[in-house]
Amino acid sequence: MTDNTTNPPRPDRVTLFASCMVDQIAPHIGERTVDVLEYLGIAVDFLDGQTCCGQPAFNSGFRSEAYPVAARFIELFEQVEGPIVVPSGSCAGMVRNHYAELFREDPTMVERASIVGERLFELTEFISRFFGNAAITGRLESSATYHKCCHLLREIGVNEAPVEMLSNIDGLNMTPLERADVCCGFGGAFSVKMPDISSAVLDEKLDNIEATGSSTVIAADTGCIFQMQGGLRRRGSAVQVVHIAEILAESLINTSETSSLN
């Protein structure tokens, strides 16, 4: 699914798939995701039994270990109605693009996975598809640049929608990032298996980030965020890396506070 210019009927309820990284490492990203969705008038449900989509094991070559985790994901989320929203392009890509391969010897599971995958959207993809890129018009005084996460761009085809959303935030000075669509070097298990290559890729990304003069880097995948933030801290840089849900939610809070004073 790609950036959209026409919007289908807007849902009034979704189910949040937090992703294991958000759940275990960055729960605030999940909270900000809910804030943004509720601002759009959407009720957000959460399945307490959710865990992982199986991507870490799958990408590491442990297909037999990934299978039951992915099957559990399908069993849980096929029970809910309406859209499923996840603040992660890599998780969305896993379910929509790689479950077919993981379940290839079980046509029934492939079909079940396809049905669930058709209802699964990354956060900015969901907003763009159902509400449009101008749906959020907040305010935030800051300078920032945007990193195009590999999975968001290449796995599910979301390119300019997040940039357009950020452009609608009053006071947010966005500076284009050179080679914004080039990997940050994370790649999940890749950064562990090939640390030297990962570090070299990261160094180029950080050089380009610092060249923008921005105080903030915005991304849409938690793995990329921690990869870039860790590299910047090792450099002694004060630049912060945040999830786009955090920026959208903070801009809305600022707008609400301003309105209450007027």
C-alpha positions as CSV (number, residue, x, y, z in Angstrom):
1,M,0.0,0.0,0.0
2,T,1.3,3.4,-0.9
3,D,0.6,7.0,0.0
4,N,-3.0,7.9,-0.8
5,T,-4.7,11.0,-2.2
6,T,-8.3,9.7,-1.9
7,N,-9.6,8.5,1.4
8,P,-12.0,5.5,2.0
9,P,-14.6,5.7,4.8
10,R,-13.0,6.5,8.1
11,P,-13.1,3.8,10.8
12,D,-14.1,4.8,14.3
13,R,-12.3,1.9,16.1
14,V,-9.0,0.2,15.7
15,T,-6.9,-2.4,17.5
16,L,-3.3,-1.4,18.4
17,F,-0.5,-3.9,17.8
18,A,2.3,-2.3,19.8
19,S,5.2,-4.4,18.5
20,C,7.5,-6.1,21.0
21,M,10.1,-3.3,20.9
22,V,7.6,-0.7,21.8
23,D,6.1,-2.9,24.4
24,Q,9.4,-3.8,26.1
25,I,11.7,-0.9,25.4
26,A,9.7,2.2,24.4
27,P,6.1,2.0,25.7
28,H,5.8,5.8,25.4
29,I,5.7,5.4,21.7
30,G,2.7,3.2,22.1
31,E,1.1,5.8,24.3
32,R,1.7,8.6,21.9
33,T,0.3,6.5,19.1
34,V,-2.9,6.1,21.1
35,D,-3.0,9.9,21.7
36,V,-2.8,10.6,17.9
37,L,-5.4,8.1,17.1
38,E,-7.8,9.4,19.8
39,Y,-7.3,12.9,18.5
40,L,-8.6,11.6,15.2
41,G,-11.7,10.4,17.0
42,I,-10.8,6.8,17.0
43,A,-11.4,4.4,19.9
44,V,-8.3,2.2,20.4
45,D,-8.5,-1.4,21.6
46,F,-5.6,-3.4,22.9
47,L,-5.2,-7.2,23.1
48,D,-3.4,-8.0,26.3
49,G,-2.2,-11.4,25.0
50,Q,-0.3,-9.9,22.1
51,T,3.5,-10.5,21.9
52,C,5.6,-10.5,18.8
53,C,5.0,-10.9,15.0
54,G,7.9,-13.3,14.8
55,Q,10.2,-11.0,12.7
56,P,13.4,-11.3,14.9
57,A,13.5,-15.1,14.6
58,F,12.4,-15.1,11.0
59,N,15.1,-12.6,10.0
60,S,17.7,-14.6,11.9
61,G,16.9,-17.7,10.0
62,F,15.0,-19.5,12.8
63,R,11.9,-20.2,10.7
64,S,10.7,-23.1,12.9
65,E,10.9,-20.8,16.0
66,A,9.2,-17.9,14.2
67,Y,6.3,-20.1,13.0
68,P,4.4,-20.5,16.3
69,V,4.9,-16.9,17.2
70,A,3.5,-15.7,13.9
71,A,0.7,-18.3,14.2
72,R,-0.2,-16.9,17.6
73,F,-0.3,-13.4,16.1
74,I,-2.8,-14.6,13.5
75,E,-4.9,-16.4,16.0
76,L,-5.2,-13.3,18.1
77,F,-5.7,-10.6,15.5
78,E,-8.1,-12.5,13.2
79,Q,-10.6,-12.3,16.1
80,V,-10.8,-8.5,16.0
81,E,-12.8,-6.4,13.5
82,G,-11.6,-3.4,11.7
83,P,-8.1,-2.0,11.1
84,I,-5.1,-3.0,13.1
85,V,-2.5,-0.2,13.6
86,V,1.2,-0.7,14.4
87,P,3.8,2.1,14.9
88,S,6.3,0.1,12.9
89,G,6.9,-0.3,9.2
90,S,9.0,-3.4,9.8
91,C,6.3,-5.3,11.7
92,A,3.7,-4.3,9.1
93,G,6.1,-5.5,6.3
94,M,6.6,-8.8,8.1
95,V,2.9,-9.6,8.4
96,R,1.9,-8.4,4.9
97,N,5.0,-9.6,2.9
98,H,6.7,-12.4,4.7
99,Y,4.0,-14.5,6.4
100,A,3.2,-16.0,3.0
101,E,6.8,-17.4,2.9
102,L,6.8,-18.5,6.5
103,F,3.5,-20.4,6.1
104,R,4.1,-21.5,2.5
105,E,3.6,-25.2,3.3
106,D,0.2,-24.5,4.9
107,P,-2.2,-22.8,2.4
108,T,-4.8,-22.3,5.1
109,M,-2.4,-20.3,7.2
110,V,-1.3,-18.3,4.1
111,E,-5.0,-17.4,3.5
112,R,-5.6,-16.5,7.2
113,A,-2.4,-14.4,7.2
114,S,-3.5,-12.6,4.1
115,I,-6.8,-11.6,5.5
116,V,-5.2,-10.2,8.7
117,G,-2.5,-8.5,6.7
118,E,-5.0,-6.6,4.5
119,R,-6.3,-5.0,7.7
120,L,-2.9,-4.1,9.2
121,F,-1.5,-0.6,8.7
122,E,1.6,1.2,9.9
123,L,0.6,4.4,11.8
124,T,1.3,7.0,9.2
125,E,0.0,4.8,6.4
126,F,-3.2,4.5,8.3
127,I,-3.6,8.2,8.8
128,S,-2.7,8.9,5.2
129,R,-5.1,6.3,3.8
130,F,-8.2,7.1,6.0
131,F,-7.7,10.8,7.0
132,G,-5.3,12.3,4.6
133,N,-1.8,13.8,5.2
134,A,-3.2,17.1,6.5
135,A,-5.3,15.6,9.2
136,I,-3.0,16.7,12.0
137,T,-2.2,20.4,12.2
138,G,-0.4,20.9,15.5
139,R,2.3,23.3,16.7
140,L,5.9,22.6,17.7
141,E,8.8,25.0,17.8
142,S,11.8,22.9,16.7
143,S,14.2,22.1,13.9
144,A,14.1,18.5,12.6
145,T,15.0,16.2,9.8
146,Y,13.3,12.9,8.7
147,H,14.9,9.5,8.1
148,K,13.0,7.3,5.7
149,C,13.1,3.8,7.4
150,C,13.9,1.0,5.0
151,H,11.0,-1.2,5.8
152,L,8.5,1.6,5.8
153,L,9.6,2.7,2.4
154,R,10.6,-0.5,0.6
155,E,8.4,-3.1,2.4
156,I,5.0,-1.2,2.4
157,G,5.7,1.7,0.0
158,V,5.2,4.6,2.4
159,N,7.4,7.5,1.2
160,E,6.2,11.1,1.3
161,A,3.1,10.8,3.5
162,P,5.1,11.2,6.8
163,V,7.0,14.2,5.4
164,E,3.8,15.9,4.3
165,M,2.3,15.3,7.8
166,L,5.3,16.9,9.4
167,S,5.1,19.9,7.0
168,N,1.6,20.7,8.5
169,I,3.0,21.2,12.0
170,D,3.3,24.9,12.6
171,G,6.7,26.0,13.8
172,L,8.5,22.8,12.9
173,N,11.4,23.7,10.7
174,M,12.1,20.6,8.5
175,T,15.4,20.3,6.8
176,P,15.8,17.6,4.1
177,L,18.2,14.8,5.0
178,E,20.7,13.9,2.3
179,R,20.2,10.2,1.3
180,A,17.3,10.1,3.6
181,D,16.2,6.7,2.1
182,V,19.5,5.0,2.8
183,C,19.7,2.5,5.6
184,C,20.8,3.6,9.1
185,G,22.7,0.3,9.5
186,F,20.3,-1.4,12.0
187,G,18.5,-4.1,10.0
188,G,17.7,-6.1,13.1
189,A,20.1,-9.0,13.3
190,F,22.2,-7.5,10.6
191,S,23.7,-5.0,13.1
192,V,24.7,-7.9,15.3
193,K,26.0,-10.3,12.6
194,M,27.9,-7.6,10.6
195,P,28.8,-4.9,13.1
196,D,31.6,-3.4,11.1
197,I,29.4,-2.8,8.0
198,S,26.5,-1.7,10.2
199,S,28.8,0.9,11.9
200,A,30.1,2.2,8.6
201,V,26.5,2.6,7.3
202,L,25.5,4.3,10.5
203,D,28.5,6.7,10.4
204,E,27.4,8.0,7.0
205,K,23.9,8.5,8.2
206,L,25.0,10.4,11.3
207,D,27.3,12.6,9.2
208,N,24.3,13.6,7.0
209,I,22.1,14.1,10.1
210,E,24.6,16.5,11.7
211,A,25.1,18.4,8.5
212,T,21.4,19.4,8.6
213,G,22.0,21.4,11.8
214,S,18.7,20.0,13.2
215,S,18.1,19.3,16.8
216,T,15.8,16.3,16.2
217,V,15.7,13.3,13.9
218,I,12.3,11.8,13.2
219,A,11.8,8.2,12.2
220,A,9.0,5.7,12.2
221,D,10.6,2.4,13.4
222,T,11.9,1.9,17.0
223,G,15.0,-0.1,15.9
224,C,16.2,2.7,13.6
225,I,15.6,5.2,16.5
226,F,17.7,3.3,18.9
227,Q,20.4,2.7,16.3
228,M,20.8,6.4,15.4
229,Q,20.4,7.6,19.0
230,G,23.1,5.3,20.2
231,G,25.5,6.4,17.5
232,L,24.8,10.1,18.2
233,R,25.4,9.7,21.9
234,R,28.7,7.9,21.3
235,R,29.7,11.0,19.3
236,G,28.7,13.3,22.1
237,S,25.9,14.8,20.0
238,A,22.9,16.5,21.6
239,V,20.7,15.6,18.6
240,Q,17.6,13.6,19.7
241,V,16.0,10.8,17.7
242,V,12.2,10.4,18.2
243,H,9.3,8.5,16.7
244,I,6.9,10.4,14.5
245,A,4.1,9.5,16.8
246,E,5.9,11.5,19.6
247,I,6.2,14.6,17.3
248,L,2.6,14.4,16.2
249,A,1.3,14.0,19.7
250,E,3.5,16.7,21.2
251,S,2.3,19.2,18.5
252,L,-1.3,18.4,19.4
253,I,-0.6,19.0,23.1
254,N,0.9,22.4,22.3
255,T,-2.1,23.3,20.2
256,S,-4.5,22.3,22.9
257,E,-2.6,24.3,25.5
258,T,-2.5,27.4,23.3
259,S,-6.3,27.1,22.6
260,S,-7.0,26.8,26.4
261,L,-5.2,30.1,27.0
262,N,-7.1,32.1,24.3
